[in-house]
Amino acid sequence: MLEWIVFGLFVLITISLLSGKGAWLIAGYNTMSKEEKDRYDKEKLSKLVGVLLLFIDVELLVMNIVMNTSYGTQHELAVALGFLGSLCITVFIGIVYINKNAPRK
């Protein structure tokens, strides 16, 4: 049950970011000074991070579905480690992409 609550929370955060309104959720953006923030397009940056979270949401959804099947319960550790590796790769690629292609004004 807890995994579905976490998934729902991630979906709400993703929707907020994809709408361009959730820049306050981006940790690196929040720690910038006012001058640094002015160099970035806040709405486009929010949408870019929202797309990354969309990929993570899909992975969480698939993981929740697989873990609640008989295959997931029989091979729980292997499935969990596989999805953890997949999430790490997705986050790493997403962060590198966002850092190189951050929308500037």
N, CA, C and O atoms as CSV, one atom per row, in Angstrom:
chain,resi,resn,atom,element,x,y,z
A,1,MET,N,N,0.819,-1.198,0.000
A,1,MET,CA,C,0.000,0.000,0.000
A,1,MET,C,C,0.866,1.267,0.000
A,1,MET,O,O,0.558,2.237,-0.693
A,2,LEU,N,N,1.946,1.248,0.779
A,2,LEU,CA,C,2.823,2.410,0.874
A,2,LEU,C,C,3.449,2.756,-0.476
A,2,LEU,O,O,3.614,3.930,-0.809
A,3,GLU,N,N,3.797,1.722,-1.253
A,3,GLU,CA,C,4.412,1.982,-2.561
A,3,GLU,C,C,3.458,2.713,-3.506
A,3,GLU,O,O,3.900,3.505,-4.338
A,4,TRP,N,N,2.159,2.457,-3.385
A,4,TRP,CA,C,1.179,3.149,-4.232
A,4,TRP,C,C,0.995,4.593,-3.780
A,4,TRP,O,O,0.737,5.471,-4.602
A,5,ILE,N,N,1.126,4.844,-2.487
A,5,ILE,CA,C,1.056,6.209,-1.981
A,5,ILE,C,C,2.253,7.010,-2.481
A,5,ILE,O,O,2.105,8.153,-2.915
A,6,VAL,N,N,3.435,6.411,-2.418
A,6,VAL,CA,C,4.644,7.070,-2.923
A,6,VAL,C,C,4.510,7.327,-4.418
A,6,VAL,O,O,4.866,8.403,-4.898
A,7,PHE,N,N,4.000,6.347,-5.153
A,7,PHE,CA,C,3.793,6.524,-6.593
A,7,PHE,C,C,2.834,7.681,-6.862
A,7,PHE,O,O,3.091,8.503,-7.741
A,8,GLY,N,N,1.738,7.755,-6.118
A,8,GLY,CA,C,0.783,8.844,-6.285
A,8,GLY,C,C,1.398,10.208,-5.998
A,8,GLY,O,O,1.118,11.184,-6.695
A,9,LEU,N,N,2.235,10.269,-4.971
A,9,LEU,CA,C,2.930,11.508,-4.644
A,9,LEU,C,C,3.854,11.928,-5.780
A,9,LEU,O,O,3.902,13.103,-6.141
A,10,PHE,N,N,4.586,10.971,-6.344
A,10,PHE,CA,C,5.481,11.257,-7.468
A,10,PHE,C,C,4.694,11.756,-8.674
A,10,PHE,O,O,5.146,12.660,-9.377
A,11,VAL,N,N,3.530,11.182,-8.918
A,11,VAL,CA,C,2.705,11.620,-10.047
A,11,VAL,C,C,2.246,13.066,-9.836
A,11,VAL,O,O,2.258,13.858,-10.778
A,12,LEU,N,N,1.847,13.414,-8.623
A,12,LEU,CA,C,1.430,14.792,-8.336
A,12,LEU,C,C,2.587,15.774,-8.534
A,12,LEU,O,O,2.394,16.855,-9.091
A,13,ILE,N,N,3.775,15.406,-8.083
A,13,ILE,CA,C,4.945,16.256,-8.270
A,13,ILE,C,C,5.276,16.384,-9.759
A,13,ILE,O,O,5.634,17.465,-10.228
A,14,THR,N,N,5.156,15.285,-10.495
A,14,THR,CA,C,5.422,15.307,-11.932
A,14,THR,C,C,4.457,16.239,-12.646
A,14,THR,O,O,4.867,17.024,-13.502
A,15,ILE,N,N,3.183,16.159,-12.302
A,15,ILE,CA,C,2.175,17.033,-12.924
A,15,ILE,C,C,2.493,18.497,-12.622
A,15,ILE,O,O,2.371,19.353,-13.498
A,16,SER,N,N,2.894,18.781,-11.403
A,16,SER,CA,C,3.246,20.148,-11.025
A,16,SER,C,C,4.433,20.652,-11.849
A,16,SER,O,O,4.425,21.788,-12.323
A,17,LEU,N,N,5.447,19.808,-12.018
A,17,LEU,CA,C,6.623,20.212,-12.784
A,17,LEU,C,C,6.319,20.323,-14.276
A,17,LEU,O,O,6.790,21.251,-14.935
A,18,LEU,N,N,5.547,19.398,-14.807
A,18,LEU,CA,C,5.221,19.441,-16.234
A,18,LEU,C,C,4.367,20.656,-16.592
A,18,LEU,O,O,4.390,21.120,-17.732
A,19,SER,N,N,3.624,21.166,-15.629
A,19,SER,CA,C,2.824,22.364,-15.882
A,19,SER,C,C,3.679,23.631,-15.818
A,19,SER,O,O,3.202,24.723,-16.127
A,20,GLY,N,N,4.949,23.478,-15.415
A,20,GLY,CA,C,5.852,24.618,-15.354
A,20,GLY,C,C,5.767,25.404,-14.063
A,20,GLY,O,O,6.350,26.483,-13.954
A,21,LYS,N,N,5.050,24.879,-13.083
A,21,LYS,CA,C,4.817,25.611,-11.839
A,21,LYS,C,C,5.620,25.106,-10.647
A,21,LYS,O,O,5.516,25.673,-9.559
A,22,GLY,N,N,6.414,24.063,-10.820
A,22,GLY,CA,C,7.042,23.443,-9.661
A,22,GLY,C,C,8.520,23.702,-9.515
A,22,GLY,O,O,9.238,22.846,-8.998
A,23,ALA,N,N,9.006,24.857,-9.954
A,23,ALA,CA,C,10.443,25.126,-9.857
A,23,ALA,C,C,10.939,25.117,-8.410
A,23,ALA,O,O,12.114,24.849,-8.158
A,24,TRP,N,N,10.058,25.404,-7.471
A,24,TRP,CA,C,10.470,25.396,-6.066
A,24,TRP,C,C,10.805,23.981,-5.587
A,24,TRP,O,O,11.390,23.819,-4.516
A,25,LEU,N,N,10.440,22.951,-6.366
A,25,LEU,CA,C,10.767,21.573,-6.012
A,25,LEU,C,C,12.151,21.143,-6.503
A,25,LEU,O,O,12.636,20.077,-6.124
A,26,ILE,N,N,12.785,21.956,-7.336
A,26,ILE,CA,C,14.092,21.615,-7.892
A,26,ILE,C,C,15.157,22.114,-6.927
A,26,ILE,O,O,15.351,23.321,-6.780
A,27,ALA,N,N,15.846,21.186,-6.270
A,27,ALA,CA,C,16.765,21.538,-5.187
A,27,ALA,C,C,17.899,22.447,-5.659
A,27,ALA,O,O,18.170,23.454,-5.005
A,28,GLY,N,N,18.554,22.142,-6.740
A,28,GLY,CA,C,19.665,22.963,-7.210
A,28,GLY,C,C,19.217,24.347,-7.614
A,28,GLY,O,O,19.953,25.317,-7.433
A,29,TYR,N,N,18.036,24.451,-8.151
A,29,TYR,CA,C,17.500,25.755,-8.558
A,29,TYR,C,C,17.183,26.605,-7.330
A,29,TYR,O,O,17.393,27.818,-7.336
A,30,ASN,N,N,16.683,25.973,-6.292
A,30,ASN,CA,C,16.321,26.699,-5.072
A,30,ASN,C,C,17.528,27.284,-4.351
A,30,ASN,O,O,17.404,28.307,-3.679
A,31,THR,N,N,18.690,26.657,-4.477
A,31,THR,CA,C,19.866,27.125,-3.753
A,31,THR,C,C,20.615,28.225,-4.489
A,31,THR,O,O,21.568,28.787,-3.950
A,32,MET,N,N,20.199,28.543,-5.715
A,32,MET,CA,C,20.866,29.597,-6.496
A,32,MET,C,C,20.494,30.977,-5.961
A,32,MET,O,O,19.446,31.179,-5.347
A,33,SER,N,N,21.393,31.905,-6.221
A,33,SER,CA,C,21.081,33.293,-5.874
A,33,SER,C,C,20.086,33.844,-6.893
A,33,SER,O,O,19.840,33.224,-7.928
A,34,LYS,N,N,19.527,34.988,-6.600
A,34,LYS,CA,C,18.540,35.614,-7.490
A,34,LYS,C,C,19.138,35.878,-8.872
A,34,LYS,O,O,18.467,35.683,-9.885
A,35,GLU,N,N,20.385,36.317,-8.916
A,35,GLU,CA,C,21.045,36.605,-10.189
A,35,GLU,C,C,21.213,35.337,-11.020
A,35,GLU,O,O,21.022,35.350,-12.236
A,36,GLU,N,N,21.575,34.236,-10.349
A,36,GLU,CA,C,21.736,32.969,-11.069
A,36,GLU,C,C,20.394,32.451,-11.576
A,36,GLU,O,O,20.305,31.940,-12.693
A,37,LYS,N,N,19.360,32.580,-10.764
A,37,LYS,CA,C,18.027,32.129,-11.175
A,37,LYS,C,C,17.529,32.890,-12.397
A,37,LYS,O,O,16.828,32.335,-13.243
A,38,ASP,N,N,17.895,34.158,-12.480
A,38,ASP,CA,C,17.444,34.976,-13.609
A,38,ASP,C,C,18.046,34.523,-14.935
A,38,ASP,O,O,17.525,34.869,-15.995
A,39,ARG,N,N,19.126,33.760,-14.891
A,39,ARG,CA,C,19.757,33.283,-16.134
A,39,ARG,C,C,19.043,32.082,-16.728
A,39,ARG,O,O,19.307,31.722,-17.875
A,40,TYR,N,N,18.142,31.451,-15.979
A,40,TYR,CA,C,17.464,30.246,-16.444
A,40,TYR,C,C,15.989,30.515,-16.715
A,40,TYR,O,O,15.365,31.353,-16.065
A,41,ASP,N,N,15.455,29.800,-17.673
A,41,ASP,CA,C,14.022,29.849,-17.955
A,41,ASP,C,C,13.347,28.871,-16.990
A,41,ASP,O,O,13.406,27.655,-17.174
A,42,LYS,N,N,12.716,29.421,-15.974
A,42,LYS,CA,C,12.153,28.607,-14.883
A,42,LYS,C,C,11.117,27.610,-15.392
A,42,LYS,O,O,11.103,26.457,-14.960
A,43,GLU,N,N,10.259,28.040,-16.299
A,43,GLU,CA,C,9.197,27.168,-16.795
A,43,GLU,C,C,9.755,25.998,-17.610
A,43,GLU,O,O,9.316,24.860,-17.442
A,44,LYS,N,N,10.707,26.272,-18.481
A,44,LYS,CA,C,11.291,25.198,-19.297
A,44,LYS,C,C,12.100,24.229,-18.447
A,44,LYS,O,O,12.079,23.021,-18.682
A,45,LEU,N,N,12.818,24.763,-17.454
A,45,LEU,CA,C,13.578,23.907,-16.553
A,45,LEU,C,C,12.648,22.992,-15.768
A,45,LEU,O,O,12.949,21.813,-15.581
A,46,SER,N,N,11.519,23.526,-15.307
A,46,SER,CA,C,10.532,22.715,-14.582
A,46,SER,C,C,10.004,21.594,-15.468
A,46,SER,O,O,9.863,20.455,-15.024
A,47,LYS,N,N,9.714,21.922,-16.721
A,47,LYS,CA,C,9.199,20.902,-17.633
A,47,LYS,C,C,10.238,19.833,-17.923
A,47,LYS,O,O,9.895,18.657,-18.041
A,48,LEU,N,N,11.499,20.221,-18.038
A,48,LEU,CA,C,12.567,19.260,-18.289
A,48,LEU,C,C,12.726,18.295,-17.116
A,48,LEU,O,O,12.875,17.089,-17.316
A,49,VAL,N,N,12.694,18.820,-15.911
A,49,VAL,CA,C,12.768,17.962,-14.720
A,49,VAL,C,C,11.502,17.112,-14.614
A,49,VAL,O,O,11.565,15.969,-14.160
A,50,GLY,N,N,10.363,17.650,-15.023
A,50,GLY,CA,C,9.117,16.892,-15.030
A,50,GLY,C,C,9.182,15.692,-15.954
A,50,GLY,O,O,8.646,14.631,-15.632
A,51,VAL,N,N,9.833,15.845,-17.101
A,51,VAL,CA,C,9.993,14.714,-18.023
A,51,VAL,C,C,10.861,13.633,-17.383
A,51,VAL,O,O,10.566,12.444,-17.510
A,52,LEU,N,N,11.935,14.041,-16.693
A,52,LEU,CA,C,12.761,13.061,-15.982
A,52,LEU,C,C,11.926,12.322,-14.944
A,52,LEU,O,O,12.023,11.100,-14.829
A,53,LEU,N,N,11.115,13.040,-14.196
A,53,LEU,CA,C,10.266,12.394,-13.196
A,53,LEU,C,C,9.205,11.509,-13.836
A,53,LEU,O,O,8.772,10.529,-13.231
A,54,LEU,N,N,8.785,11.841,-15.046
A,54,LEU,CA,C,7.829,11.000,-15.759
A,54,LEU,C,C,8.434,9.628,-16.043
A,54,LEU,O,O,7.769,8.605,-15.879
A,55,PHE,N,N,9.692,9.609,-16.468
A,55,PHE,CA,C,10.385,8.338,-16.681
A,55,PHE,C,C,10.488,7.551,-15.376
A,55,PHE,O,O,10.296,6.335,-15.362
A,56,ILE,N,N,10.789,8.244,-14.290
A,56,ILE,CA,C,10.890,7.582,-12.988
A,56,ILE,C,C,9.527,7.049,-12.555
A,56,ILE,O,O,9.438,5.958,-11.993
A,57,ASP,N,N,8.461,7.816,-12.814
A,57,ASP,CA,C,7.101,7.366,-12.484
A,57,ASP,C,C,6.753,6.078,-13.216
A,57,ASP,O,O,6.182,5.161,-12.626
A,58,VAL,N,N,7.093,6.006,-14.491
A,58,VAL,CA,C,6.806,4.796,-15.270
A,58,VAL,C,C,7.569,3.607,-14.689
A,58,VAL,O,O,7.020,2.512,-14.571
A,59,GLU,N,N,8.828,3.822,-14.329
A,59,GLU,CA,C,9.603,2.732,-13.725
A,59,GLU,C,C,9.006,2.299,-12.394
A,59,GLU,O,O,8.954,1.104,-12.103
A,60,LEU,N,N,8.558,3.247,-11.583
A,60,LEU,CA,C,7.929,2.894,-10.308
A,60,LEU,C,C,6.628,2.128,-10.516
A,60,LEU,O,O,6.336,1.183,-9.783
A,61,LEU,N,N,5.850,2.533,-11.512
A,61,LEU,CA,C,4.596,1.845,-11.808
A,61,LEU,C,C,4.864,0.401,-12.222
A,61,LEU,O,O,4.222,-0.524,-11.724
A,62,VAL,N,N,5.808,0.216,-13.129
A,62,VAL,CA,C,6.138,-1.147,-13.578
A,62,VAL,C,C,6.669,-1.971,-12.406
A,62,VAL,O,O,6.318,-3.142,-12.262
A,63,MET,N,N,7.513,-1.364,-11.569
A,63,MET,CA,C,8.048,-2.090,-10.419
A,63,MET,C,C,6.930,-2.506,-9.469
A,63,MET,O,O,6.925,-3.636,-8.980
A,64,ASN,N,N,5.985,-1.608,-9.204
A,64,ASN,CA,C,4.871,-1.951,-8.318
A,64,ASN,C,C,4.031,-3.084,-8.890
A,64,ASN,O,O,3.607,-3.976,-8.156
A,65,ILE,N,N,3.793,-3.052,-10.186
A,65,ILE,CA,C,2.996,-4.110,-10.810
A,65,ILE,C,C,3.727,-5.438,-10.748
A,65,ILE,O,O,3.140,-6.458,-10.389
A,66,VAL,N,N,5.018,-5.429,-11.099
A,66,VAL,CA,C,5.788,-6.688,-11.100
A,66,VAL,C,C,5.923,-7.246,-9.689
A,66,VAL,O,O,5.802,-8.454,-9.483
A,67,MET,N,N,6.173,-6.375,-8.721
A,67,MET,CA,C,6.364,-6.863,-7.350
A,67,MET,C,C,5.076,-7.447,-6.761
A,67,MET,O,O,5.135,-8.232,-5.815
A,68,ASN,N,N,3.930,-7.081,-7.301
A,68,ASN,CA,C,2.660,-7.611,-6.803
A,68,ASN,C,C,2.169,-8.815,-7.596
A,68,ASN,O,O,1.035,-9.256,-7.413
A,69,THR,N,N,3.011,-9.350,-8.473
A,69,THR,CA,C,2.688,-10.587,-9.179
A,69,THR,C,C,3.426,-11.732,-8.511
A,69,THR,O,O,4.272,-11.513,-7.644
A,70,SER,N,N,3.109,-12.948,-8.913
A,70,SER,CA,C,3.783,-14.104,-8.314
A,70,SER,C,C,5.261,-14.122,-8.662
A,70,SER,O,O,6.077,-14.571,-7.857
A,71,TYR,N,N,5.627,-13.636,-9.864
A,71,TYR,CA,C,7.046,-13.596,-10.235
A,71,TYR,C,C,7.808,-12.649,-9.315
A,71,TYR,O,O,8.905,-12.973,-8.860
A,72,GLY,N,N,7.233,-11.485,-9.041
A,72,GLY,CA,C,7.894,-10.508,-8.185
A,72,GLY,C,C,8.054,-10.986,-6.761
A,72,GLY,O,O,9.052,-10.671,-6.112
A,73,THR,N,N,7.084,-11.748,-6.258
A,73,THR,CA,C,7.197,-12.229,-4.881
A,73,THR,C,C,8.176,-13.392,-4.771
A,73,THR,O,O,8.796,-13.585,-3.725
A,74,GLN,N,N,8.320,-14.172,-5.849
A,74,GLN,CA,C,9.262,-15.285,-5.819
A,74,GLN,C,C,10.703,-14.816,-5.989
A,74,GLN,O,O,11.620,-15.406,-5.419
A,75,HIS,N,N,10.901,-13.779,-6.754
A,75,HIS,CA,C,12.244,-13.281,-7.050
A,75,HIS,C,C,12.380,-11.827,-6.592
A,75,HIS,O,O,12.887,-10.975,-7.322
A,76,GLU,N,N,11.929,-11.573,-5.400
A,76,GLU,CA,C,11.814,-10.208,-4.903
A,76,GLU,C,C,13.138,-9.453,-4.912
A,76,GLU,O,O,13.189,-8.313,-5.376
A,77,LEU,N,N,14.203,-10.058,-4.413
A,77,LEU,CA,C,15.491,-9.372,-4.339
A,77,LEU,C,C,16.037,-9.060,-5.726
A,77,LEU,O,O,16.522,-7.955,-5.967
A,78,ALA,N,N,15.962,-10.015,-6.633
A,78,ALA,CA,C,16.478,-9.794,-7.987
A,78,ALA,C,C,15.695,-8.707,-8.710
A,78,ALA,O,O,16.285,-7.859,-9.379
A,79,VAL,N,N,14.390,-8.724,-8.583
A,79,VAL,CA,C,13.549,-7.705,-9.229
A,79,VAL,C,C,13.841,-6.334,-8.631
A,79,VAL,O,O,13.982,-5.358,-9.367
A,80,ALA,N,N,13.932,-6.249,-7.315
A,80,ALA,CA,C,14.193,-4.970,-6.658
A,80,ALA,C,C,15.554,-4.415,-7.065
A,80,ALA,O,O,15.673,-3.220,-7.338
A,81,LEU,N,N,16.572,-5.254,-7.109
A,81,LEU,CA,C,17.902,-4.788,-7.510
A,81,LEU,C,C,17.923,-4.367,-8.973
A,81,LEU,O,O,18.594,-3.398,-9.328
A,82,GLY,N,N,17.205,-5.077,-9.814
A,82,GLY,CA,C,17.120,-4.706,-11.223
A,82,GLY,C,C,16.480,-3.345,-11.410
A,82,GLY,O,O,16.973,-2.520,-12.180
A,83,PHE,N,N,15.387,-3.109,-10.710
A,83,PHE,CA,C,14.728,-1.809,-10.825
A,83,PHE,C,C,15.546,-0.703,-10.172
A,83,PHE,O,O,15.538,0.431,-10.652
A,84,LEU,N,N,16.241,-1.006,-9.102
A,84,LEU,CA,C,17.108,-0.015,-8.484
A,84,LEU,C,C,18.212,0.407,-9.454
A,84,LEU,O,O,18.504,1.595,-9.591
A,85,GLY,N,N,18.816,-0.560,-10.117
A,85,GLY,CA,C,19.836,-0.248,-11.122
A,85,GLY,C,C,19.268,0.585,-12.250
A,85,GLY,O,O,19.898,1.542,-12.700
A,86,SER,N,N,18.085,0.228,-12.708
A,86,SER,CA,C,17.424,0.972,-13.782
A,86,SER,C,C,17.127,2.405,-13.347
A,86,SER,O,O,17.337,3.338,-14.122
A,87,LEU,N,N,16.647,2.590,-12.134
A,87,LEU,CA,C,16.374,3.933,-11.619
A,87,LEU,C,C,17.652,4.764,-11.523
A,87,LEU,O,O,17.660,5.943,-11.877
A,88,CYS,N,N,18.727,4.145,-11.044
A,88,CYS,CA,C,20.005,4.866,-10.930
A,88,CYS,C,C,20.499,5.324,-12.295
A,88,CYS,O,O,20.960,6.455,-12.442
A,89,ILE,N,N,20.405,4.458,-13.282
A,89,ILE,CA,C,20.835,4.812,-14.633
A,89,ILE,C,C,19.966,5.936,-15.190
A,89,ILE,O,O,20.486,6.877,-15.789
A,90,THR,N,N,18.664,5.850,-15.001
A,90,THR,CA,C,17.748,6.891,-15.479
A,90,THR,C,C,18.054,8.231,-14.833
A,90,THR,O,O,18.111,9.250,-15.521
A,91,VAL,N,N,18.251,8.243,-13.534
A,91,VAL,CA,C,18.538,9.490,-12.823
A,91,VAL,C,C,19.878,10.063,-13.276
A,91,VAL,O,O,19.989,11.269,-13.497
A,92,PHE,N,N,20.885,9.223,-13.415
A,92,PHE,CA,C,22.214,9.692,-13.839
A,92,PHE,C,C,22.148,10.318,-15.232
A,92,PHE,O,O,22.647,11.424,-15.444
A,93,ILE,N,N,21.536,9.614,-16.172
A,93,ILE,CA,C,21.421,10.140,-17.536
A,93,ILE,C,C,20.596,11.425,-17.545
A,93,ILE,O,O,20.943,12.379,-18.241
A,94,GLY,N,N,19.511,11.453,-16.779
A,94,GLY,CA,C,18.667,12.645,-16.717
A,94,GLY,C,C,19.386,13.850,-16.151
A,94,GLY,O,O,19.251,14.953,-16.679
A,95,ILE,N,N,20.146,13.661,-15.089
A,95,ILE,CA,C,20.868,14.773,-14.478
A,95,ILE,C,C,21.940,15.305,-15.419
A,95,ILE,O,O,22.105,16.517,-15.557
A,96,VAL,N,N,22.667,14.401,-16.066
A,96,VAL,CA,C,23.688,14.844,-17.021
A,96,VAL,C,C,23.039,15.609,-18.165
A,96,VAL,O,O,23.543,16.656,-18.568
A,97,TYR,N,N,21.930,15.104,-18.693
A,97,TYR,CA,C,21.239,15.766,-19.798
A,97,TYR,C,C,20.734,17.148,-19.385
A,97,TYR,O,O,20.900,18.120,-20.122
A,98,ILE,N,N,20.128,17.230,-18.222
A,98,ILE,CA,C,19.587,18.512,-17.758
A,98,ILE,C,C,20.715,19.518,-17.523
A,98,ILE,O,O,20.573,20.693,-17.861
A,99,ASN,N,N,21.832,19.071,-16.947
A,99,ASN,CA,C,22.953,19.992,-16.708
A,99,ASN,C,C,23.554,20.513,-18.004
A,99,ASN,O,O,23.970,21.670,-18.067
A,100,LYS,N,N,23.607,19.679,-19.041
A,100,LYS,CA,C,24.178,20.118,-20.313
A,100,LYS,C,C,23.196,20.942,-21.141
A,100,LYS,O,O,23.620,21.786,-21.930
A,101,ASN,N,N,21.902,20.716,-20.976
A,101,ASN,CA,C,20.896,21.365,-21.801
A,101,ASN,C,C,19.934,22.239,-21.005
A,101,ASN,O,O,18.787,22.427,-21.411
A,102,ALA,N,N,20.387,22.767,-19.888
A,102,ALA,CA,C,19.519,23.605,-19.072
A,102,ALA,C,C,19.085,24.825,-19.871
A,102,ALA,O,O,19.920,25.527,-20.440
A,103,PRO,N,N,17.778,25.080,-19.915
A,103,PRO,CA,C,17.278,26.206,-20.718
A,103,PRO,C,C,17.686,27.544,-20.121
A,103,PRO,O,O,17.302,27.891,-19.004
A,104,ARG,N,N,18.462,28.276,-20.881
A,104,ARG,CA,C,18.923,29.592,-20.437
A,104,ARG,C,C,18.138,30.688,-21.155
A,104,ARG,O,O,17.633,30.485,-22.259
A,105,LYS,N,N,18.047,31.810,-20.533
A,105,LYS,CA,C,17.348,32.951,-21.134
A,105,LYS,C,C,18.230,33.655,-22.131
A,105,LYS,O,O,17.810,34.641,-22.738
